[in-house]
Amino acid sequence: MATTKKKTTTKRKRKTTKGVTFSWKRLLGLDQIKRNIAKQTGIPMTKAGVERKIGSAIIALIVGLFSKKSDKKEKQEEENPIDENLRL
């Protein structure tokens, strides 16, 4: 008979107590400085924020390209209406 091993997972215990954390960045005020720079410039300082901003810019560019093409077609139709009855 073949024996099968059971997969066991062990949970890691936290080394710190809940609610008590220490951050040297927070102690020096780096988080606040970065947040203020991001607010003033409009450029996020986090990797996720930069990716989100670039992604939304690309989507806006693509949507803008498609809407400009459809706007041009609509303007051409308004400027040069073609009446089917007037064709030779």
Backbone as CSV, one residue per row, in Angstrom:
resi,resn,N_x,N_y,N_z,CA_x,CA_y,CA_z,C_x,C_y,C_z
1,MET,0.814,-1.177,0.000,0.000,0.000,0.000,0.866,1.252,0.000
2,ALA,0.406,2.237,-0.751,1.128,3.499,-0.809,0.624,4.410,0.304
3,THR,1.545,5.041,0.956,1.144,5.960,2.023,1.196,7.386,1.488
4,THR,0.244,8.152,1.887,0.215,9.550,1.468,0.518,10.436,2.668
5,LYS,1.312,11.453,2.391,1.647,12.384,3.467,0.651,13.526,3.468
6,LYS,0.241,13.899,4.641,-0.663,15.023,4.767,0.155,16.310,4.788
7,LYS,-0.343,17.288,4.060,0.314,18.583,4.064,-0.152,19.361,5.289
8,THR,0.796,19.767,6.064,0.443,20.548,7.245,0.981,21.963,7.076
9,THR,0.190,22.888,7.461,0.626,24.283,7.413,0.715,24.804,8.831
10,THR,1.762,25.517,9.073,1.922,26.112,10.389,1.784,27.609,10.267
11,LYS,1.081,28.180,11.192,0.908,29.625,11.203,2.085,30.246,11.957
12,ARG,2.592,31.325,11.390,3.675,32.033,12.066,3.088,32.967,13.109
13,LYS,3.739,33.003,14.215,3.297,33.895,15.274,3.975,35.240,15.101
14,ARG,3.273,36.279,15.462,3.834,37.618,15.394,4.891,37.784,16.470
15,LYS,5.945,38.490,16.108,6.992,38.747,17.078,6.657,39.945,17.954
16,THR,5.831,40.848,17.428,5.462,42.028,18.209,4.058,41.858,18.747
17,THR,3.766,42.617,19.746,2.418,42.571,20.282,1.501,43.385,19.392
18,LYS,0.242,43.063,19.399,-0.719,43.741,18.533,-0.849,45.203,18.951
19,GLY,-0.819,46.085,17.949,-1.029,47.495,18.200,0.228,48.268,18.545
20,VAL,1.319,47.581,18.782,2.562,48.267,19.128,3.567,48.004,18.019
21,THR,3.868,49.051,17.260,4.853,48.910,16.194,5.804,50.093,16.252
22,PHE,6.971,49.913,15.696,7.957,50.985,15.649,8.427,51.146,14.214
23,SER,8.504,52.387,13.758,8.989,52.663,12.422,9.934,53.851,12.487
24,TRP,11.168,53.646,12.075,12.136,54.752,12.100,11.794,55.804,11.061
25,LYS,11.129,55.391,9.980,10.703,56.362,8.965,9.637,57.295,9.540
26,ARG,8.714,56.715,10.296,7.675,57.527,10.905,8.274,58.421,11.992
27,LEU,9.269,57.912,12.710,9.918,58.681,13.756,10.612,59.910,13.183
28,LEU,11.266,59.765,12.029,11.969,60.886,11.407,11.040,61.797,10.609
29,GLY,9.815,61.370,10.372,8.853,62.188,9.657,8.930,62.029,8.150
30,LEU,9.561,60.963,7.663,9.696,60.761,6.221,8.351,60.520,5.550
31,ASP,7.466,59.812,6.237,6.148,59.539,5.661,5.382,60.837,5.429
32,GLN,5.455,61.753,6.383,4.739,63.020,6.250,5.348,63.868,5.132
33,ILE,6.663,63.868,5.020,7.336,64.628,3.964,6.943,64.081,2.593
34,LYS,6.974,62.764,2.455,6.600,62.150,1.182,5.146,62.440,0.834
35,ARG,4.273,62.400,1.837,2.858,62.666,1.602,2.644,64.114,1.159
36,ASN,3.351,65.056,1.784,3.220,66.463,1.405,3.737,66.719,-0.010
37,ILE,4.850,66.089,-0.367,5.394,66.237,-1.729,4.403,65.680,-2.746
38,ALA,3.832,64.529,-2.432,2.877,63.902,-3.347,1.641,64.779,-3.530
39,LYS,1.181,65.402,-2.457,0.002,66.277,-2.561,0.304,67.509,-3.402
40,GLN,1.482,68.119,-3.191,1.812,69.354,-3.889,2.094,69.132,-5.367
41,THR,2.774,68.053,-5.705,3.151,67.815,-7.092,2.112,67.027,-7.865
42,GLY,1.285,66.253,-7.160,0.313,65.404,-7.831,0.925,64.104,-8.331
43,ILE,2.186,63.859,-7.962,2.880,62.638,-8.361,2.978,61.733,-7.140
44,PRO,2.383,60.543,-7.192,2.433,59.653,-6.038,3.849,59.154,-5.771
45,MET,4.143,58.890,-4.518,5.475,58.446,-4.115,5.557,56.929,-3.935
46,THR,4.439,56.236,-4.033,4.451,54.789,-3.863,4.424,54.098,-5.217
47,LYS,4.900,52.880,-5.248,4.924,52.115,-6.490,3.506,51.888,-7.013
48,ALA,2.596,51.533,-6.115,1.220,51.283,-6.523,0.569,52.566,-7.039
49,GLY,0.866,53.695,-6.399,0.293,54.959,-6.832,0.782,55.375,-8.207
50,VAL,2.075,55.164,-8.458,2.639,55.497,-9.773,2.020,54.612,-10.844
51,GLU,1.898,53.317,-10.563,1.294,52.398,-11.531,-0.155,52.769,-11.812
52,ARG,-0.889,53.150,-10.770,-2.294,53.535,-10.942,-2.402,54.798,-11.788
53,LYS,-1.512,55.768,-11.542,-1.559,57.030,-12.287,-1.195,56.805,-13.754
54,ILE,-0.166,55.996,-14.020,0.238,55.708,-15.400,-0.869,54.944,-16.126
55,GLY,-1.463,53.973,-15.444,-2.542,53.194,-16.048,-3.735,54.050,-16.416
56,SER,-4.110,54.970,-15.522,-5.259,55.824,-15.829,-4.932,56.789,-16.968
57,ALA,-3.662,57.220,-17.061,-3.267,58.112,-18.155,-3.331,57.385,-19.502
58,ILE,-2.905,56.134,-19.511,-2.945,55.345,-20.753,-4.383,55.109,-21.185
59,ILE,-5.244,54.780,-20.229,-6.650,54.552,-20.552,-7.287,55.834,-21.076
60,ALA,-6.983,56.968,-20.439,-7.531,58.244,-20.893,-7.047,58.574,-22.300
61,LEU,-5.796,58.241,-22.599,-5.241,58.486,-23.932,-5.965,57.641,-24.973
62,ILE,-6.171,56.381,-24.677,-6.851,55.484,-25.616,-8.291,55.930,-25.833
63,VAL,-8.993,56.245,-24.757,-10.372,56.699,-24.867,-10.418,58.012,-25.642
64,GLY,-9.460,58.890,-25.393,-9.405,60.159,-26.105,-9.187,59.980,-27.591
65,LEU,-8.355,59.027,-27.974,-8.103,58.770,-29.393,-9.372,58.294,-30.089
66,PHE,-10.092,57.385,-29.450,-11.309,56.867,-30.057,-12.403,57.920,-30.102
67,SER,-12.486,58.749,-29.071,-13.545,59.758,-29.066,-13.245,60.850,-30.090
68,LYS,-11.965,61.160,-30.322,-11.620,62.168,-31.327,-11.974,61.686,-32.727
69,LYS,-11.753,60.407,-32.992,-12.094,59.854,-34.308,-13.593,59.920,-34.536
70,SER,-14.365,59.570,-33.527,-15.813,59.600,-33.696,-16.311,61.041,-33.767
71,ASP,-15.660,61.960,-33.040,-16.036,63.374,-33.120,-15.769,63.925,-34.513
72,LYS,-14.645,63.543,-35.127,-14.327,64.006,-36.478,-15.368,63.515,-37.477
73,LYS,-15.773,62.267,-37.350,-16.781,61.711,-38.256,-18.099,62.459,-38.106
74,GLU,-18.495,62.739,-36.863,-19.742,63.451,-36.626,-19.683,64.863,-37.199
75,LYS,-18.544,65.543,-37.036,-18.402,66.898,-37.569,-18.470,66.896,-39.093
76,GLN,-17.824,65.896,-39.719,-17.858,65.816,-41.173,-19.283,65.582,-41.663
77,GLU,-20.026,64.749,-40.969,-21.407,64.484,-41.362,-22.269,65.722,-41.187
78,GLU,-21.999,66.507,-40.144,-22.775,67.725,-39.919,-22.441,68.782,-40.970
79,GLU,-21.165,68.892,-41.341,-20.742,69.895,-42.312,-21.168,69.523,-43.731
80,ASN,-21.098,68.274,-44.069,-21.413,67.804,-45.416,-22.524,66.758,-45.372
81,PRO,-23.730,67.179,-45.124,-24.799,66.174,-45.089,-25.062,65.651,-46.502
82,ILE,-25.146,64.371,-46.596,-25.391,63.748,-47.892,-26.842,63.290,-47.910
83,ASP,-27.582,63.860,-48.833,-28.984,63.475,-48.972,-29.059,62.409,-50.063
84,GLU,-29.638,61.304,-49.726,-29.727,60.181,-50.665,-30.536,60.562,-51.908
85,ASN,-31.484,61.452,-51.799,-32.336,61.822,-52.911,-31.600,62.708,-53.934
86,LEU,-30.531,63.398,-53.507,-29.835,64.306,-54.377,-28.733,63.629,-55.184
87,ARG,-28.428,62.411,-54.914,-27.377,61.706,-55.638,-27.810,61.419,-57.065
88,LEU,-26.859,61.465,-57.978,-27.142,61.199,-59.385,-27.112,59.747,-59.718
